[in-house]
Amino acid sequence: DLQMFAAGTVVNSTVGYTNSDTGAVEAFAGRNDLSPQMKTYYDTELLENSRSEYYFAQFARKQGLPANRGRTIEWRKWNTLPNAKVLQEGVVPTGEKLGQTTITTGLTQLGMFVAITDILDLHAIDNVLLGATEELGASAGDTQDKLVRNTAMTGTSVLYCATTDENGNVTGYPEGRYEMEADNNKLTPAMVNRAVTILKKQKAPMIDGKYVALIHPSVAEDLRESKGWIEAHKYASPEEIYNGEIGELHGVRFIETNNAKVDVGGNLHSGGASLSVSGYSATDSSTTATYGEPSQYKVTVSETLSAEDAAALVGRMVHVMDGSDFTCTLEIVGADTKNVWLSSAPPAALANGDKLFPGEGGNPSNGNQAAVYSTLFLGKDAYGMIDPAGGSLEMIVKDKKQIGGPLEQYSTAGYKFEHGSVVLYQERMLRVESCSSYSMMDEAN
């Protein structure tokens, strides 16, 4: 009897939406979507917000990738010709071989999205989709920029900033990060001058008549006080200001960005930064590590490591400390829950109470590891990347009618892109590593 008052159940069928009582068929309706004008608007917002985050990416040599051309990016560069030879009268010289070097790299696809409920979209005071688009754009730009930065950090040319005494006099040059200390080994005008000299000797071409350096704010502070520093807005001749440009020194235009690499070294295990030595053997070659390949240099630690901690240690560098005195930096080649195996022997046999600290940062004097900053000095076309403006970065918005489920409860907004970047000329860039006044405060990025 109750069914007499029912309007019938809607049944999805091959011909449309069929009423189970009357048999009436409603044709499939086209799904609503954002209008083309709105889609273009949000696309533009995403791209503009992403480009505002480009610091490293703005100096990459861009390479477009047409559709249906595979997923390998290729750059080509001409091989350098030798100097001319003395000609012999009437004799035709031997021609030189002209060649190219091809550098290729594959693409990686990345992306993310946010979901917005219908309730939030209906009742929020601000435009939620616009806000999401702005944040997505910033995320896309920051992600792309750090990917390019990470590629640039594989450069093989490095300069460590000098150690100075209390009067600022140079007392030596570090051989590695482990000799660098907080509030010392700073980037000074003299080190900038040395970096420029190295690039010139390597015949690195300039970018519009100047070299460029990407610098962390904690390091930039040390240079801003220097004699000879020129603020960007005080340039004598009008120039196009790069994104993040703050000034010039010794013919180098400085770009300030929080994305400039900072290395400190993460914890060695989930319980803390360091590992305490309880025993050492230099002849334990018969033991098999659970993770990695064991060496004969086995260090037994006081802590009990989880399987995840032990596996993550393999390949890590560690500072070996005798009390508060640094002894060396070595690689962990194997680990289990109670032991780690080192790549080679420390200068002196380890004893109970010695410590292992993360080896990615500066000298861990008194158990505190100093942050080390990488300032990247660049010549023209030092590295390359796929051009995100060529269609790589895509804004994707799905209306609740498209993706919100049976009750149309949410919509989504997101982006995706394919990335490929590679070092093109090692000799056209130089990584200058330093500490700063903030080395005991800043975290790795």
C-alpha positions in Angstrom: 0.0 0.0 0.0 2.9 2.4 0.8 4.3 1.8 -2.6 1.2 3.5 -4.1 2.6 6.8 -2.9 6.1 6.3 -4.0 7.5 8.2 -7.0 9.6 5.2 -8.1 13.3 4.5 -7.8 15.7 5.9 -10.3 17.6 3.1 -11.9 20.8 3.7 -13.9 20.4 1.8 -17.2 22.1 1.6 -20.6 19.6 4.1 -22.0 19.5 6.7 -19.2 17.9 7.2 -15.8 14.9 4.9 -15.7 12.0 5.3 -13.3 11.3 1.9 -11.8 7.5 2.6 -11.5 6.6 4.5 -14.6 9.3 3.3 -17.0 10.0 6.9 -18.0 13.6 7.4 -19.1 15.6 10.6 -18.5 18.5 11.0 -20.8 22.0 11.2 -19.4 22.8 14.8 -18.6 26.1 16.4 -19.5 28.2 17.0 -16.4 28.5 20.5 -15.2 32.0 21.9 -15.3 33.8 25.2 -14.8 33.3 27.5 -17.7 36.3 27.9 -20.0 36.7 31.4 -18.8 36.9 30.4 -15.1 39.3 27.5 -15.9 41.6 30.0 -17.7 41.4 32.3 -14.8 42.4 29.7 -12.3 45.1 28.4 -14.6 46.6 31.9 -14.8 46.5 32.3 -11.0 48.3 29.0 -10.5 51.0 29.8 -13.0 51.6 33.3 -11.7 51.8 32.1 -8.1 54.2 29.3 -9.1 56.5 31.6 -11.0 56.8 33.9 -8.0 58.6 31.0 -6.2 61.2 30.4 -9.0 64.7 31.3 -7.7 66.9 28.6 -8.9 64.6 27.8 -11.9 64.9 31.3 -13.3 68.5 30.6 -14.3 68.0 27.2 -15.8 68.4 26.8 -19.6 64.9 25.9 -20.6 64.1 23.0 -22.9 60.6 22.5 -24.3 59.3 19.0 -24.9 56.7 18.7 -27.7 53.8 16.3 -27.3 54.3 12.7 -28.5 58.1 12.9 -28.4 58.7 10.5 -25.5 59.7 11.3 -21.9 63.4 11.9 -22.3 64.7 15.5 -22.3 67.8 16.2 -24.3 70.2 19.1 -24.3 73.1 19.4 -26.8 76.3 21.5 -26.4 79.1 22.0 -28.8 82.5 20.6 -28.0 85.3 23.1 -27.4 87.7 23.6 -30.3 91.5 23.9 -29.7 93.5 27.0 -30.3 94.6 27.7 -33.9 98.0 26.3 -35.1 100.8 28.0 -37.0 100.2 27.7 -40.8 102.9 26.5 -43.1 103.1 28.5 -46.3 101.2 26.8 -49.2 100.2 23.8 -47.0 96.5 23.2 -46.3 96.2 22.4 -42.5 94.2 19.4 -41.2 90.7 20.3 -40.4 89.5 20.0 -36.8 86.6 17.7 -35.8 83.5 19.5 -34.8 81.2 17.6 -32.4 78.4 17.8 -29.9 77.8 16.4 -26.5 74.3 15.2 -25.7 73.0 15.2 -22.2 69.7 13.5 -21.4 67.5 13.0 -18.4 64.2 11.3 -17.8 61.0 12.9 -16.6 59.3 12.5 -13.2 55.6 13.3 -12.7 54.6 15.1 -9.5 51.3 16.5 -8.2 48.9 17.2 -5.4 45.4 18.3 -4.8 43.0 19.5 -2.1 39.4 18.6 -1.6 36.8 21.2 -0.7 33.5 20.2 0.8 30.2 21.7 -0.4 29.5 23.1 3.0 32.9 24.9 3.2 32.4 26.2 -0.4 28.8 27.4 0.4 29.4 29.1 3.8 33.1 30.3 3.7 33.5 34.1 3.7 36.4 34.0 1.4 36.7 32.5 -2.1 37.9 29.0 -1.1 38.9 27.9 -4.6 40.8 31.0 -5.3 42.7 30.6 -2.0 43.4 27.0 -2.7 44.7 28.0 -6.2 47.1 30.5 -4.7 48.5 28.0 -2.2 48.7 25.3 -4.9 50.6 27.7 -7.1 53.1 28.5 -4.3 53.5 24.8 -3.6 54.1 24.0 -7.3 56.7 26.7 -7.6 58.5 25.8 -4.4 58.5 22.1 -5.4 59.9 22.8 -8.9 62.5 25.2 -7.5 63.8 22.7 -4.9 64.0 20.0 -7.6 66.2 22.3 -9.7 68.2 23.2 -6.6 68.8 19.6 -5.7 70.2 19.0 -9.2 72.5 22.0 -8.9 73.8 20.7 -5.6 75.3 17.7 -7.4 77.9 20.1 -8.8 81.4 18.9 -8.2 83.1 22.3 -7.8 83.1 23.4 -4.1 84.9 26.1 -2.1 84.9 26.1 1.8 85.0 29.5 3.4 88.1 30.4 5.4 88.6 30.1 9.1 89.4 33.4 10.9 90.6 34.5 14.3 89.0 37.0 16.6 90.5 39.8 14.6 89.2 38.5 11.3 92.5 37.3 10.0 92.5 34.1 7.9 94.1 31.2 9.7 93.4 28.5 7.2 91.0 26.9 4.8 88.8 23.9 5.8 89.2 20.6 3.9 85.5 19.8 4.5 82.4 20.7 6.4 83.6 18.9 9.6 86.3 21.7 10.1 83.7 24.5 9.9 82.3 26.0 13.0 79.3 28.2 13.9 79.9 31.9 13.8 83.1 31.3 11.8 83.9 30.3 8.3 81.6 33.1 7.0 81.0 34.2 3.5 83.1 37.4 3.2 83.8 39.8 0.4 87.2 38.2 0.0 85.5 34.8 -0.4 83.1 36.3 -3.0 86.2 37.6 -4.9 87.8 34.2 -4.7 84.7 32.6 -6.1 84.6 35.0 -9.0 88.2 34.3 -9.7 87.6 30.6 -9.8 84.7 31.0 -12.3 86.8 33.3 -14.5 89.6 30.8 -14.5 87.1 28.1 -15.5 86.0 30.3 -18.3 82.4 30.4 -17.2 80.5 32.9 -19.3 78.6 35.6 -17.4 74.9 36.2 -17.4 74.3 39.6 -19.0 77.8 40.8 -17.9 77.6 39.5 -14.3 77.8 36.3 -12.4 74.8 35.3 -10.2 74.7 33.8 -6.7 71.8 32.3 -4.9 72.2 32.9 -1.1 70.3 32.1 2.1 69.1 35.1 4.2 71.3 34.0 7.2 74.4 34.3 5.0 73.2 37.4 3.1 73.2 39.3 6.4 76.9 38.8 6.7 77.5 40.4 3.2 75.0 43.3 3.6 77.3 45.0 6.1 80.3 44.7 3.7 82.0 47.7 2.1 81.3 47.7 -1.6 77.8 46.1 -1.3 75.4 47.7 -3.7 71.6 47.4 -2.9 69.6 46.3 -5.9 67.5 49.5 -5.9 70.7 51.6 -6.1 72.1 50.2 -9.3 73.7 52.9 -11.3 72.2 51.7 -14.6 68.6 50.4 -15.0 68.6 46.6 -15.1 65.9 43.9 -15.0 65.8 42.8 -11.4 65.7 39.0 -11.0 63.2 37.4 -8.7 64.7 37.7 -5.2 67.6 40.0 -6.2 68.9 42.0 -3.2 72.2 43.5 -4.4 75.6 43.2 -6.0 79.2 42.7 -4.8 82.4 42.2 -6.9 80.4 41.8 -10.1 78.0 39.2 -8.6 74.3 39.7 -8.4 72.9 38.1 -5.3 69.5 36.3 -5.2 68.1 35.8 -1.7 66.0 32.7 -1.1 65.1 30.4 1.7 65.5 27.5 -0.7 69.3 28.0 -0.7 70.5 24.7 0.7 71.1 24.3 4.4 72.6 21.1 5.8 72.6 20.2 9.4 72.1 16.5 9.5 69.0 14.7 10.8 68.9 12.5 13.9 70.8 9.2 13.6 67.9 7.4 15.2 64.4 8.0 16.4 65.6 8.5 20.0 68.1 11.3 19.3 70.8 12.9 17.1 73.8 10.9 18.3 74.9 7.4 18.9 77.0 6.4 22.0 79.9 4.0 21.5 80.0 1.0 23.9 82.5 -1.1 21.9 84.7 -1.2 18.8 86.4 -3.9 16.7 88.7 -3.4 13.8 88.7 -7.0 12.8 85.1 -8.0 12.6 85.0 -8.9 8.9 83.2 -12.2 9.5 80.0 -10.5 10.8 77.1 -10.0 8.4 75.1 -6.8 8.8 71.3 -7.0 8.6 71.3 -3.8 6.4 74.1 -2.9 4.0 77.5 -4.5 3.6 79.7 -5.0 6.7 83.3 -3.9 6.9 85.8 -5.0 9.4 85.3 -1.8 11.5 82.3 -2.5 13.7 81.0 -0.1 16.3 78.7 -1.4 19.0 76.3 1.3 20.3 74.5 1.7 23.6 71.2 2.4 21.9 68.9 -0.3 20.5 68.0 0.7 17.0 64.7 -0.1 15.3 64.8 -1.9 12.0 63.8 1.3 10.3 66.5 3.3 12.1 69.2 0.7 11.2 68.2 0.6 7.5 68.2 4.4 7.3 71.7 4.6 8.6 73.3 2.9 5.7 75.0 5.5 3.5 74.9 8.2 6.1 78.0 10.2 7.0 78.9 10.5 10.7 81.3 12.7 12.6 83.3 10.7 15.1 83.8 12.5 18.4 86.2 11.8 21.2 84.5 13.7 23.9 84.1 17.2 22.4 87.0 16.7 20.0 86.4 15.9 16.4 88.4 13.0 15.0 87.1 12.3 11.5 84.0 11.9 9.2 83.2 8.4 7.9 80.4 6.6 6.1 78.2 4.0 7.6 78.2 1.0 5.2 76.2 -1.5 7.4 73.9 -1.6 10.4 71.8 -3.8 12.6 69.9 -3.1 15.9 73.1 -2.8 18.0 76.0 -2.2 15.6 77.1 0.0 12.8 80.0 -0.7 10.4 82.2 2.1 9.2 83.7 2.5 5.7 87.3 2.8 7.1 89.1 2.9 10.4 89.1 6.1 12.5 92.5 7.6 13.4 92.3 6.1 16.8 90.4 3.1 18.1 87.0 4.1 19.4 86.4 3.8 23.2 83.4 3.5 25.5 81.8 6.9 25.7 82.8 8.2 22.3 80.0 9.6 20.1 78.8 9.5 16.5 77.0 12.6 15.2 75.3 13.3 11.9 77.9 14.1 9.3 76.0 16.4 7.0 76.7 19.6 8.9 79.7 21.4 10.4 81.9 20.6 13.4 79.6 19.3 16.2 81.7 21.0 19.0 80.2 20.3 22.4 77.6 18.1 20.8 76.0 20.9 18.8 76.2 20.6 15.1 76.6 23.7 13.0 74.3 24.4 10.0 76.3 24.7 6.7 74.9 26.9 4.0 75.5 26.5 0.2 75.7 29.7 -1.8 75.6 28.7 -5.5 77.6 30.9 -7.9 76.5 30.6 -11.5 77.6 31.4 -15.0 75.3 31.1 -18.0 73.4 27.9 -18.7 75.1 25.9 -15.9 72.1 23.6 -15.6 68.9 23.0 -17.5 65.3 22.1 -16.9 62.1 21.4 -18.8 60.2 24.6 -19.4 57.1 24.6 -17.1 55.5 27.3 -19.2 55.4 24.9 -22.1 52.4 23.0 -20.8 54.1 21.0 -18.2 52.4 22.5 -15.2 48.6 21.8 -15.4 45.8 23.1 -13.1 43.0 20.6 -12.6 39.7 21.5 -11.0 36.8 19.1 -10.6 33.4 20.4 -9.8 31.4 18.5 -7.1 29.1 17.2 -9.8 32.0 15.6 -11.5 33.8 14.1 -8.5 31.8 14.7 -5.4 30.3 11.2 -5.0 26.6 10.2 -4.9 25.7 13.2 -2.8 28.0 15.7 -4.5 29.8 16.5 -1.2 33.1 17.9 -2.4 35.1 19.4 -5.3 38.8 19.2 -5.8 41.6 21.5 -7.1 45.2 20.4 -7.8 48.1 20.5 -10.1 50.5 18.1 -11.8 53.7 18.5 -13.8 56.6 16.6 -15.2 60.1 17.6 -14.2 63.5 16.9 -15.6 66.7 18.9 -14.7 70.4 18.2 -15.2 73.8 19.8 -14.8 75.0 21.0 -18.2 78.4 22.5 -17.4 80.1 21.6 -14.1 82.7 24.4 -14.8 80.0 27.1 -14.9 79.0 26.8 -11.3 80.7 26.8 -7.9 79.2 25.9 -4.6 80.6 28.0 -1.8 79.9 26.5 1.7 79.9 28.6 4.8 78.6 28.9 8.3 76.9 32.1 9.7 75.8 33.7 12.9 72.7 31.6 12.7 74.4 28.2 12.3 73.2 27.0 15.7 69.6 28.1 15.1 68.7 27.2 11.5 67.3 23.8 10.4 68.1 21.7 7.4 66.0 22.2 4.3 
